[in-house]
Amino acid sequence: MKAVIMAAGEGSRMRSTFDAPAPSKLLLPILGIPIIERVILAAKKAGIREFIIVTGYRGDAIREHLKDGSHLGVNIRYAENLQWKKGNAYSLFAARPLINPGERFFLLMGDHIFDPSLLSAFSEHITDKIKKAPESEAEQIYFLAVDSQPREELDVDEATKVFSADERITELGKKLDNFTGIDSGMFNFHHSIFDILEKEIEKGDGSLSSALQPVIGNGNLQAFFFQNYLWQDIDNKNDLEQAKRLLLKSLSKEKDGAISRYFNRRLSIPISAWISRFSITPNGISVISFCIALFSAFLFYFRHPLLGGLLAQLASVIDGVDGEIARLKFQESRFGAYFDSILDRYADAALIGGITAGCLLSETASPTAVFIAGFLALTASPFSMLAKEKFANLAGKDYIPHEQEGLFSYLPVNRDGRLAIIMIGGILNQLFAILILLAVLSNLQVIIRLIIARKYFQADADNIN
Amino acid sequence: MKAVIMAAGEGSRMRSTFDAPAPSKLLLPILGIPIIERVILAAKKAGIREFIIVTGYRGDAIREHLKDGSHLGVNIRYAENLQWKKGNAYSLFAARPLINPGERFFLLMGDHIFDPSLLSAFSEHITDKIKKAPESEAEQIYFLAVDSQPREELDVDEATKVFSADERITELGKKLDNFTGIDSGMFNFHHSIFDILEKEIEKGDGSLSSALQPVIGNGNLQAFFFQNYLWQDIDNKNDLEQAKRLLLKSLSKEKDGAISRYFNRRLSIPISAWISRFSITPNGISVISFCIALFSAFLFYFRHPLLGGLLAQLASVIDGVDGEIARLKFQESRFGAYFDSILDRYADAALIGGITAGCLLSETASPTAVFIAGFLALTASPFSMLAKEKFANLAGKDYIPHEQEGLFSYLPVNRDGRLAIIMIGGILNQLFAILILLAVLSNLQVIIRLIIARKYFQADADNIN
């Protein structure tokens, strides 16, 4: 399905709050990516490849920036709304020549950023509803995504409100006292909407909500109610800051170990926020994290355990940044995930090798004991990942440590935990203790996961037997 | 769906060829599992859990052996055909009280072993056909799985032949001169068949093909043509030996490395054939292979490289046996696959550790060089599996080395290849060379797979971006 993006307005509220360093507010970057590019890339992630951007105020700047979209991996065409001052119904109408008769399309606001999975969910909902509706009626049904539980920070006075007892929207406007949700600016229309607009556009105030009144009267505007998806209308500087905060907050991952969750993310997220303005790629950041770990290994070998330990922890923090930048900047890739996991394993091995060598040279423990501890730590180190990947392949679902392992998932034995052990051991100059701890914990984890896998696969009725 | 299994006949041809050590030919074991149990377990693997076994000759022995089926993870009920001498149409008719009106069911022969995926394919075909047929007609349609390309070894004189120009079978019998395929003994009926049997059973010779003539006349017996699936009617000793050969031949795996394919399987398959008569489990065999590898590691450490090398190769051969036994005896389990892969990684690490220690003690190379070579070999050793598992999870499909890697898949660096290197190095007493080779080849494989993953994920249009 195509998406029409409204990008004709002036953004005057934005201009009044601060001296925006861009010709159009839609080109203001949020964490390294201009607002309108975020809208396009989020829609792309939800499966949309064809865009029609309706420009008006400073359309030249927007066109020059986005071009034909090929550098973003999408196809962009432009419609021009010369009457952009009259209201956004005129902007939608301007897209008419670029939509085929019989075609459905999304309408998105150029200044509303959103979580791609919101658009995916909306899209599924629509497909489902259209499939169930009689063919003759389906063409006349339009959809609006409605936030039924808006965040407290939302400026309700400015928002367009929606009232609907069931799925049919019965009222839409800024001045409703009673409302069941907030207009998220995400619509889905059929080409038939243009005939309605043609008739209605001059009657009201030129706004889309005003032009949609007859559709609402017929009960043909349906609400898709949602909750807890990130979206943000960016009208002023506060909104911009709020959007940044929300995007950064969304970076913590379900699969995070305890150290990541409570410590690393507090450092990596601000670093990602800062790094996002540069053009370094996630894979580049993975390489930096790897090099830091390698350097840390050398420091252990050359008997600088304090510095080595601190650098190991830095490598751990930076290891979070690559994924954060990838998610923030729509640069996630499967090769990136593959590459990162290979580099991490080499980095871990280098650290254990460096610590073992440093420990042998310092002659604080018997060489045989150091050799064995280093061997056991090195052997078990990749199992943390290996066990998870093998489990996922066999079970057909991700292995989420805190789901499967309960309290055991707090053992500091995933990568974040192992690197924290190395940091603390380095600070205390207890290299042999690091090796013993890593050897014991990593091998203990293998056994725990073996028991869990046994229980899981035996309980899972859908056995391949 | 339920399956009715014909188990009423005497198996007189079997008795005339040799002195069978079982009261019924259906209880003769093939590779550790009685014929009829193979039929049940193959059907179970194709998703069937409810069985009706029609007994006649020595029904007591069959009931006593199979009981209610709970030890096989299925539910078995019995019907008795007192007139088993009259023909197999009587046997099918005896199942009538145990099939509900309106129900479809499979008919299987108690002496025909088959590949579970044949029944799965047959089942999918039926579901598809029934869905497309008008409801009133669907009840009257029956299906027969027909081998359109029977193996050369098949005794065509004895086989029931099928002729059909399209999907409708127009002739069925032993004496056809022109035929398009061979009756595999695998049918699918609706309960309505019993009314037809009731009328026809006394008219002909009591055989099912004779009783089905009116159905064939109406064009209601449809052929499901298949090719290249293993199945075997076991009438005499030759058939029994042939079945064994076919089952054993099917054990080579698509994912096998070159050493496995051309060397290990030639040893492991005869071992599996021999071991199949005992009740040792696949996991038990995995533990034996692990212990042999551990013992080999100790032999390297204690400077018996020749014996160590030979045992490493034995461990590699036995590592194939666990999977073969699992497949032969319907004992495949996801936990088994998980357990085996964890043990293999520890075995590999132990071998590299033993060789490194043995090499250090023999003082044939500088300790630093040995340490580094051992470290690099140990580090890269789990990547062979890790890279495959990670790839499979990200790509959503198995990583088959010879598909993705072309000629590189002949590098002896999968487990079979690494253990062969250890054997040859052990025989030649070149421990340092083993470590160098393993270090170089394993790390080279990591790089090759990184390049392949990059190409694959970039080419794959279905990118998560």
Interface residues (C-beta under 8 A of the other chain):
Chain A: K44 K45 G73 F330 Q331 E332 S333 R334 F335 A337 Y338 F339 S341 I342 R345 Y346 A349 G353 A357 F371 F375 L378 T379 P382 F383 M385 L386 A387 E389 K390 F391 A392 N393 L394 A395 V446 L450 A453 R454 F457 Q458 D460 N463 I464 N465
Chain B: K44 K45 G73 F330 Q331 E332 S333 R334 F335 A337 Y338 F339 S341 I342 R345 Y346 A349 G353 A357 F371 F375 L378 T379 P382 F383 M385 L386 A387 E389 K390 F391 A392 N393 L394 A395 V446 L450 A453 R454 F457 Q458 D460 N463 I464 N465
